[in-house]
Amino acid sequence: MTTTPALLPPDIRVFERGWLSSNNVLCLGEQATVIDTGHVKHASETAHRVGAALRGQPLADIAHTHLHSDHCGGTAALQAAHPDARVWVPEPSLPHVQAWDEDRLTFGDTAQRCARFNAQHALVPGQSVRLGARDWQIHAAPGHDALAVLLFEPEHGLLISGDALWEHGVGVIFPQIDGSDDFDTFNDTLALIERLDPRVVIPGHGTPFGRADGGIEAAMARSRARIEQFKAQPAQHALYAAKVLIKYQMLDVEAMPHAEFQRWLDGTRTLHQLHQLHRPDLDWPAWLALVLAPLFGKGVLRRDETLVLDGA
């Protein structure tokens, strides 16, 4: 669904996507820009939507709030369709993209797939960048992803939040899983958003929401409450993250033979980290059984004689 809600100016269009793909934000103007490009599974659809909306105008820039595969999987397809477009990524990620180091980009640890793309430009916190017809401030936004950025346009109070703030829910806090950070960093990013005081938030997932009707204040309160729950019970965050990773994989592949599904579970390093964070007292098979039982029990996943299937 393409939306240009009344709370957004006409040069900003949001292509709302499902949970496998992030939203794509199209900024029209002299330097037409797409911010976040969705999952590789939906890359051809992303390229088609962007091309149709541009109506023959060249795409000048492709930018990313962070480099999880649901936010950058369509970049290669957009590059193929618009070879002159400049590609921007958060500054610490730039050398990893240029070397295509899948472990440093986290694709290896989480067993995600992403088509290789090139990047030439860094989004540096503290600087501004011209995207579309507007100048956007770049702010570091660690929490969900340690290297993520926010993009803020102060004239109209527009915030492109990536996965730092959704209207409902909180994303997995990946830096906490590998031990490099804690839950308070996410709270620091929420405090930054509060200081910026946006009028409109364009999230990485879901519909844009605004300050006037209390939507931003309510979203902040829900996020803080959820993070406090995770801080009080970090093992529950680990369980939540394990279920998210497994569901994400099945949204991508849709069906896997039983043996292949087991090999994927066994080979996904982040799941092993989550096992140790959640229930190190259980052996690996017992822990997997504990995690998978509610997914199958609630129909999130299904199983027949030969295949494990996504329940969606």
N, C-alpha and C positions, 0 to 999 in steps of 0.2 A: 504494500500500500504506500502511495506517495502522499505525503501530507505537507501542506503549508498552512498550519493553524493560524487563526487570527492573531495569536500572540507572537508570531514570527513575521519579520519583514518579507516582502515578496521575493527578494533575491536569495533567500535561504529556503531550501527545500529538503525535506527529510524523507528518505525512502525507508520506511519501517519494515524490518525483516523479522523472521522468526528467530527462535533461540539458537539455532546453529550459526546464523549470521548476525553480525552487528548491524545496527542502523548505518546507512550511508548518508552523509550530509553533503549536499551539493550547494556550493556557494557560487552564485552567478555573478558576472561582472567582467571587468577587463581581464582578470586573471582567474578564469573559471577553475574551481577546485573541488575535488572530492575528498572528504575527510572520513577515513575508515572505509574499508572495501568489502567487508563480509568474508564468508568462508569460500574456499576454493570450490566446494561442491556447487555453489551458486554463482560462480564467477561469470559465466556467460550471461546469466540474467542481469547481474550487476552492470556488465559492460553495455548490454542492450538498454537498460533503463537510463544510464548516464548518457549514452549516445542520443537517445530519443529526446531527453530533456535539453541537451545542448543545441539541438536543431542546427547542426553544422558548425557551431562555434568550436574552436579547438579547446581541448582540455589543457590548461597551463600547468596545474599542480595536482599532486596526489599526496595527502598528508595522513598521518596516523597518530592517534592518541597513545597507542601502545601496540606491541607486536604479538599479541596472542592471535592464534590462527583464525579466530572468528572476526578479527578486525583487519587482517592484511591478506587474506587468502585470495581476494579478487584483484590484487595489485598487478600481478603478472599479466592478467587478461587485459586490464586497462592500459598497461604499458604497451602491449601488442597493438591495441587499437589506437593509441595516442602516443607514438614513440617519442614525441618531443616534450612530453609532460615531465616536469621535474618531480622527483620523489623525495619527501621529507619524512624523517623518522626521529624519535627522541635521540638526543645527542649520544648517550652511552650505547645505544643500539646500532649506530651507524657502522662501526667497524665489523660488528658481527654479521650484519646484512651483507656488507661488501665481501666478506670471506665466506658467507653462507655457513656459519657455524651453528648447526641445528641444536647442539647442546646449549650453547650460550643464549640462543633464541628461545629455549625451553621446549622446542618441538620434540626433541629427542626424549627428554625426561618424561613428558606427558604423552608421548606416542601420538602426537597430532600430526596431521599432514598439511603442508602449505607449499604452493607452487613458488619456485625460486623467482625473486625479482631483484632489481637493482635499485640502489638509492644513492643519491649524491649530496643531499643537504640535511643538515641537522637542525632540529627544533631545540633551541637552547633556552632553558629557563632564565627569566630575567630579560629576554629580548622580545621583540615583536616580529611578526611576519605578515606580509600582505597576502591574503587568500581571498579570492573573489573580489568584491568591491570594498573590503574592510581590512583594517589593521587589527590583528589579534595578538593579545599578550600571551606569552608562553609561561606556564607555571608548572613546576614539578608537582606531581600528584602520586607519591608512593602510597601503597596500601594494598590494593588488589594486585597491582604489578609494581615492582620496585622502581621501574624506569619510566612509568607512565607520565604523561603531561595532560594538563587542562589547557584549553584555548578559550580566552575571554575577550569579548569585544565590548569595551566599556561604554561606548556611546549609547547603545541600545540595551546594554546589560545582558548580552547573550553569552551563555556558558556552554561550551561543548565539553561534556564531563567524561566521555568515555565510560569506563566502568567504576569511576570514583563515586558517582551518585546516581542511583536509579530512583524512580518514584516509589517502587515497592521492592524491598529485598536488598541484599548485599551480596556481591560476588565473593568467590573464594579468595582468601587472603594468602596468595601464593608465597610471599616472602616469609611468612610465619612457618610454612611447611618445611622450608629448607634451613630454618634456623637463623637466617640473616636479619630478621626483623621481628617485631612483635605487633600486637594489635593496635598499640597506641599511635603508630605511624598513620594508620587509616584515620584515626581521630584527628591527627594534625592536618590531614588533607581536608577533612570536613570543616575544621576551624578556618582553613584558608578560604574555602568556598563561602563560609559565613562572612568573612572580612570583605570578599569581593562583592557580596550582596547582589547576586544576579537577579534580573527580573524574569529571565526565562532560562530553563535548563533543557538542553538537548542531550538526552542520555544515550549511552551506547545501545541500550535495549529499551523498548517501550516508547510511549508517546511523549513528546515534549510537554513540560508542565511549568507553571508560572508562580510568581510570588503573590500576585494580586489576590488570588483565591485561597491563599495559604498552602498551596501545593508544595512549595519548596520547604517551608518550615516543617510541614508534616513529614516530608521525605527525610529531612535531616534527623528529625526525632526518631523515626523508625530505624534509620541506619545506625544511629548511636545506641539505641536499645539493643539492636542485634549484635553489634560489636561488643557491648558489655556482656551479653550472654556468652559470646565466644570466649571472652577473657575469663569469665567465671568457670567455663567448662570447655577448655581447649580441645579435649578429646571429642566433643560434639562437633567442633569445627572440622576436625579431621574426618569424622564420619560423613559429614555433609560434603566435604570436598571429594571424598572417594565416590560417593553416589553421583555427584556432578560430573566427574571425569568419565565414569562408566556410561552414564546417559549420553554425554556429549559424543563419545565414540560411536554409540549405537545410532544416534541421530545421523551421523555421517554415513556409516556403512549400511545401516538398516537391517542387515541380517548377516550372521556369521555361523559357519559350522561349529558345533560344540568344541571340537579340538582347537580350532583356530581362535575361538573366543578365549579358551583357557590359555593359549600361548600368548595372546595379547595381554591378558591379566598378569601372567607371570613375567612378561617382559617390560612392563611399564614401571619405570623406576619410581615415579612419584607415588604410585600405589603402595610400593614397599615402604616408602617414608611414612605414608599415612597409617599403614599398619602399625608401625612402631609408635606413632603418636597417639593412636586411638586405643589399641589393645595389644601391647607387646606381650601380655601374658598368654595370648593365644598363638598357636602355630598358624602358619600362612593359610593352609586349607580351611581351618576352622574360622579364621577371620574373614576370608572371602565368603564363606557360607553365611556368616552373620550379616555382612554387608549386602549380599545379593538377595537374601530371603525377602526383605520388604519390597525390593524392586520388582521381583516376580509376583509377590503376594498382592501388590497393589496394581498390577498390570502395567507398570512403567516399562518392564521388559516382559517378553513372552518366550516360551520354549516349546518347540515341537520335537518330534523324534530325531531330527537331524540338525536343526538350526536354533540359534538364539536370535530373537527378533526384537526390534524396537517396538514398544507398545503404543507409540503415537499413531 
